Amino acid sequence: MPYDAVFVHHPDSARYQFAVHHPFDPLRLTLSQDLLSKTGALPAQLMMQPSACSDEETERLLRLVHRDDYIGIVRQLSSKAPPQNVIAQAEQYGLGTEDTPYFEGMHDAAAAIVAGSTAAADAVMKGHAAHAYHMGGGLHHGFPHKAAGFCVYNDTAITIKHLQARYGARVLYIDTDVHHGDGVQWAFYDDPDICTYSIHETGKYLFPGTGFVYEKGSDRGFGATFNIPLEPYTEDDSWIESFQSTIGKVAKAFKPDIIVSQHGCDAHAFDPLSHMYCSTRIYYTIPKLIHELAHQYAGGRWVALGGGGYDIWRVVPRAWALVWLAMTDHPLIAEIGADESSRRGGAVPTVRLPSSWTEAWAAQSPVPLPLYWMDDLSEVPPIPRRAEIERKNRDICQIAVQDL
């Protein structure tokens, strides 16, 4: 009998680590999964480890998006001591940079992430589960010919190509990372059967400098690309209003066979790599709404992936755990929702994280760990330009979906 959801974990994805002090730290996966385990929300029967892929199958998957010369360079730079002539070529392929340095074992670790994301897609399309969550996936900046923004292989675009090639699926891609999902957008920019939607901080001020509202697709794909570039210092109410006022219209118009969502959680006020001013409220709202849309428009078929998120202690574990709680309709998600509804006046949250989790990690954390699932909003001072920011965001949303 199929389960409603499966949690996909490939142990080799933990090897995807650029350097000790690099902001992309795989410890966030361990912290998030441990939080779910200590919450009692991750029973063994819902966990799935992907089967080992043959070299031929790995190559087939990578070639859905990436060029052969790029894959070859990644392989060679993954050795313990790459040849000097290969090192000399690294930067033209986006590797060896401050953002995306190469490291020993890079190819195998990045390929494991691809394996996890495509296995999640297969589980849904084969009917093993209605939903699948691969927390280790969501690397959305990689291009056919180069790495970018901490992303070596674009597992997200590969998964969508795989869904299209193997199952003939129309895919709605929803990207809520604070950085524009550029690698995925450009991979499908002229494809009318793949709809990409990205809500992010405007590229006027933030990497990768794209994702403007006028980017709508090209040729036959015109009208299948949607971007919601929000103003810096956008707060919860405006972010949620922007998302709710646009994504439902997109899903209704496109009528997908499956939704693939990327859950970067770097729009939080604590995140060091953006200028947004949101709290965990948006990370409670996002998966609940996508879950509803999946059942309303895609027969329930939904694959969720991880993504960015660089406050790995205070933000990422809670935000990513909330995806799974919403995906599985865990009783805790209703409890958190009731608490949120009752404290609009700014009251302190009441639904606590398991003390076993905070006690287990407190000594390693460089900052005090949160005690509650949701943020105490009194700790986040309001932005003085709130009204102006909200007005600009509303204008952008109207433009983005004006043709629907």
C-alpha positions in Angstrom: 0.0 0.0 0.0 1.5 3.4 -1.0 2.4 5.9 1.7 1.3 9.5 1.3 4.9 10.7 1.4 8.5 9.4 1.4 11.6 11.0 2.8 14.5 10.5 0.5 18.0 10.5 1.9 21.3 9.6 0.1 24.1 9.4 2.7 26.7 10.4 0.2 25.1 13.9 -0.2 26.7 14.8 3.2 30.0 14.7 1.3 29.0 17.7 -0.7 31.2 20.2 1.3 33.4 22.8 -0.3 35.5 23.9 2.7 35.4 24.0 6.4 34.2 27.6 6.6 32.2 27.7 3.4 28.6 28.8 4.0 27.2 25.8 2.3 27.5 23.3 5.2 26.0 19.8 4.9 25.6 19.8 8.7 22.3 21.6 8.1 21.0 18.3 6.7 22.0 16.4 9.8 20.4 19.1 12.1 17.2 19.1 10.1 16.8 15.4 9.9 17.6 15.0 13.6 15.0 17.6 14.5 12.4 15.5 12.6 13.6 12.3 14.2 13.4 13.8 17.7 10.0 15.2 17.0 8.8 11.6 16.2 7.8 12.7 12.7 10.2 10.5 10.7 9.3 6.8 11.1 11.6 4.3 9.4 8.9 3.1 7.0 8.7 6.5 5.4 12.4 6.8 4.7 13.9 5.8 1.4 17.6 5.5 0.3 18.0 5.6 -3.5 19.4 2.5 -5.2 22.9 2.8 -6.5 23.1 4.2 -10.0 25.3 2.6 -12.6 27.9 4.8 -14.3 25.8 4.7 -17.4 22.7 5.8 -15.7 24.5 8.6 -13.9 25.9 9.8 -17.2 22.5 9.7 -18.8 21.0 11.8 -16.0 23.8 14.4 -16.0 23.6 14.7 -19.8 20.0 15.7 -19.6 21.3 19.2 -18.6 25.1 19.3 -18.6 27.6 19.2 -21.4 30.1 16.3 -21.7 33.1 18.6 -21.5 31.8 20.1 -18.2 31.1 16.6 -16.7 34.6 15.6 -17.7 36.2 18.6 -16.0 34.2 18.0 -12.8 35.3 14.4 -12.7 39.0 15.3 -13.2 38.8 18.1 -10.5 37.4 15.6 -8.1 40.6 13.7 -7.8 43.0 14.1 -4.8 45.6 15.9 -7.0 44.0 17.2 -10.3 46.5 17.8 -13.2 47.7 21.3 -13.5 46.3 21.7 -17.1 42.9 20.8 -15.7 43.2 23.2 -12.7 44.1 25.9 -15.3 40.7 25.3 -16.9 38.6 25.3 -13.7 37.5 28.9 -13.6 36.1 28.9 -17.2 33.8 26.1 -15.9 32.8 28.1 -12.8 34.9 26.0 -10.5 37.8 27.0 -8.3 36.1 30.3 -7.5 35.4 31.6 -4.0 31.7 30.6 -4.3 32.2 27.2 -5.9 35.7 25.8 -5.2 36.4 22.2 -6.4 37.1 19.5 -3.8 38.1 15.9 -3.6 35.1 13.6 -4.3 33.1 16.5 -5.8 31.6 14.5 -8.7 30.4 11.6 -6.6 28.9 13.8 -4.0 27.1 16.0 -6.5 25.9 13.0 -8.5 24.5 11.5 -5.2 22.3 14.6 -4.9 21.1 14.1 -8.4 20.3 10.5 -7.6 18.3 11.5 -4.6 16.2 14.1 -6.4 15.4 11.8 -9.4 14.6 8.9 -7.1 12.1 11.2 -5.3 10.5 12.0 -8.7 10.4 8.3 -9.6 8.7 7.4 -6.3 5.9 9.8 -7.0 5.4 9.0 -10.7 5.4 5.3 -10.1 2.8 5.7 -7.4 4.9 4.6 -4.5 3.9 7.8 -2.7 1.9 10.9 -3.5 4.6 13.2 -2.3 8.4 12.9 -1.9 10.9 15.1 -0.1 14.6 15.2 -0.9 16.0 17.7 1.6 19.5 17.4 0.1 18.4 18.5 -3.4 17.5 21.9 -4.8 20.8 23.1 -6.3 19.3 25.5 -8.9 22.1 27.7 -10.1 24.2 25.2 -12.2 24.3 25.6 -16.0 25.0 23.2 -18.8 28.6 24.4 -19.1 29.5 25.7 -15.7 29.0 25.7 -12.0 27.6 28.7 -10.1 26.4 29.8 -6.7 27.5 26.7 -4.8 25.9 24.4 -7.4 28.0 21.9 -9.3 25.3 19.8 -11.0 21.8 21.2 -11.3 19.8 18.3 -9.8 16.7 20.4 -9.9 16.7 20.9 -13.7 17.9 17.3 -14.2 14.9 16.0 -12.2 12.5 18.1 -14.3 14.1 16.9 -17.5 13.9 13.3 -16.2 10.2 13.8 -15.4 9.6 15.1 -18.9 11.7 12.5 -20.8 10.6 9.4 -18.9 7.0 10.2 -18.0 6.0 13.0 -20.5 5.0 15.1 -17.5 4.0 18.8 -17.5 5.9 20.2 -14.5 5.2 23.3 -12.5 8.5 24.3 -10.8 8.1 26.6 -7.7 11.2 28.2 -6.3 11.0 30.1 -3.0 14.8 30.5 -2.5 15.8 34.1 -1.9 18.1 33.8 -4.9 16.5 33.6 -8.3 16.3 30.1 -9.7 18.3 31.1 -12.8 19.7 27.7 -13.8 16.3 26.1 -13.9 14.6 29.0 -15.6 17.1 29.1 -18.5 17.0 25.3 -19.0 13.3 25.6 -19.9 13.0 29.1 -21.1 11.6 28.1 -24.5 9.6 25.1 -23.3 5.8 25.5 -23.0 5.5 22.2 -21.1 7.6 23.3 -18.1 6.4 26.3 -16.1 9.0 28.0 -13.8 7.9 30.3 -11.0 10.5 32.0 -8.8 9.8 34.4 -5.9 13.0 36.0 -4.7 14.8 39.1 -3.7 15.2 41.3 -6.7 18.3 40.8 -8.8 19.0 44.5 -8.7 20.8 43.9 -5.4 21.4 40.2 -5.1 23.1 37.2 -6.8 22.5 36.1 -9.5 21.3 39.4 -10.8 18.4 38.0 -12.9 14.7 37.0 -12.3 13.1 40.2 -13.4 9.4 40.4 -14.0 9.9 40.9 -17.7 11.6 37.5 -18.0 8.6 35.5 -19.3 10.1 32.9 -21.6 11.0 32.8 -25.3 9.5 31.3 -28.5 7.0 28.7 -27.7 7.8 29.0 -24.1 6.7 32.6 -23.8 4.3 32.9 -20.9 5.5 29.8 -19.1 8.1 31.7 -17.0 7.0 33.7 -13.9 9.2 35.9 -11.7 8.2 37.7 -8.5 11.2 39.9 -7.6 10.6 41.4 -4.2 12.1 44.4 -2.6 14.9 44.1 -0.1 13.7 44.1 3.5 10.3 42.6 2.6 8.6 41.3 5.7 6.3 38.3 6.3 2.9 39.9 5.4 4.1 41.3 2.1 6.0 38.1 1.2 3.0 35.9 2.0 0.6 38.2 0.2 2.9 38.2 -2.9 3.1 34.4 -2.9 -0.6 33.8 -2.3 -1.8 36.3 -4.9 0.3 34.8 -7.7 1.1 31.1 -7.4 -2.5 29.9 -7.3 -3.2 31.8 -10.6 -0.1 30.2 -12.2 -1.0 26.7 -11.1 -4.6 27.1 -12.3 -3.6 28.4 -15.7 -0.8 25.8 -16.3 -2.5 22.7 -15.0 0.6 20.6 -14.2 0.9 16.8 -13.9 3.3 17.3 -11.0 4.8 20.1 -8.9 8.5 20.3 -8.1 9.3 22.8 -5.4 12.6 24.2 -4.1 12.6 25.3 -0.5 15.6 27.5 0.0 15.1 29.2 3.4 17.4 32.1 3.0 14.8 34.9 3.0 14.8 34.8 6.8 16.0 38.0 8.6 18.8 36.0 10.2 20.3 34.7 7.0 23.7 36.2 6.2 23.5 36.1 2.4 20.4 38.2 1.6 18.6 41.4 2.6 15.1 40.0 3.3 13.4 40.4 6.7 11.0 37.4 7.0 10.5 35.0 9.8 9.6 31.3 10.1 6.0 32.3 9.3 6.7 32.2 5.6 8.2 28.7 6.0 5.1 27.5 7.7 2.9 29.0 4.9 4.9 27.9 1.8 4.6 24.1 2.0 1.0 24.2 3.3 -0.1 26.2 0.2 2.0 24.0 -2.2 0.5 20.9 -0.7 -3.0 22.3 -1.4 -2.1 23.2 -4.9 -0.7 19.8 -5.6 -4.0 18.1 -4.6 -6.0 20.7 -6.4 -4.2 20.8 -9.8 -1.7 17.9 -10.0 -3.5 14.8 -8.6 -1.5 15.3 -5.4 1.9 14.7 -7.1 4.5 16.8 -5.4 8.3 16.5 -5.1 10.0 18.9 -2.6 13.7 19.7 -2.6 15.9 21.7 -0.2 18.1 24.6 -1.5 19.8 27.6 0.1 19.8 28.5 3.7 22.8 29.7 5.6 21.8 30.2 9.2 22.1 26.5 9.8 21.4 26.6 13.5 18.4 28.9 14.0 16.6 28.8 10.7 17.3 25.9 8.4 16.3 22.9 10.7 12.9 24.4 11.5 12.2 25.6 8.0 13.0 22.3 6.4 11.3 20.3 9.0 8.1 22.3 8.4 8.1 21.1 4.8 7.9 17.5 5.9 5.3 18.2 8.7 3.1 20.0 6.1 3.7 17.3 3.5 2.6 14.5 5.8 -0.2 16.4 7.5 1.5 15.7 10.8 -0.7 16.8 13.8 2.1 19.2 14.9 1.5 21.4 11.8 -2.1 22.0 12.9 -0.9 22.8 16.4 1.6 25.3 15.0 -1.0 26.8 12.8 -3.4 27.3 15.7 -0.7 28.9 17.7 0.1 31.3 14.8 -3.5 32.3 14.4 -3.8 33.1 18.1 -0.8 35.3 18.5 -1.3 37.9 15.8 -0.8 40.6 18.4 2.8 39.6 18.8 2.5 37.1 21.6 5.4 34.7 22.3 5.0 31.3 20.5 4.0 28.4 22.6 4.7 25.3 20.5 8.2 24.2 21.6 10.9 22.3 19.8 11.8 19.0 21.4 14.2 19.7 24.3 16.2 16.6 23.3 17.2 18.4 20.0 18.2 21.7 21.6 20.1 19.8 24.3 21.9 17.6 21.8 23.2 20.5 19.7 23.5 23.5 22.1 27.1 23.0 22.9 28.1 23.0 19.2 26.0 26.0 18.2 27.7 29.4 18.1 24.4 31.1 18.8 21.6 30.3 21.2 19.2 27.7 19.6 15.6 28.6 19.3 13.2 27.0 21.7 10.0 27.2 19.6 9.0 26.2 16.1 8.1 29.7 15.2 9.9 33.0 15.8 9.1 35.5 18.5 8.4 38.4 16.2 9.2 40.9 19.0 12.8 40.0 18.4 12.6 41.3 14.8 12.2 45.1 14.7 9.8 46.4 12.0 11.3 48.0 8.9 10.6 51.8 8.6 9.9 51.6 4.8 7.2 48.9 5.2 4.4 50.7 3.4 6.6 51.6 0.4 8.0 48.1 0.2 4.5 46.5 0.3 3.3 48.9 -2.5 6.2 48.0 -4.8 5.7 44.3 -4.2 2.0 44.6 -5.0 2.8 46.4 -8.3 5.3 43.7 -9.3 2.8 40.9 -8.6 0.1 42.5 -10.7 2.5 42.8 -13.6 3.7 39.2 -13.2 0.3 37.6 -13.6 -1.5 40.3 -15.6 -2.0 37.9 -18.6 -3.5 35.1 -16.6 
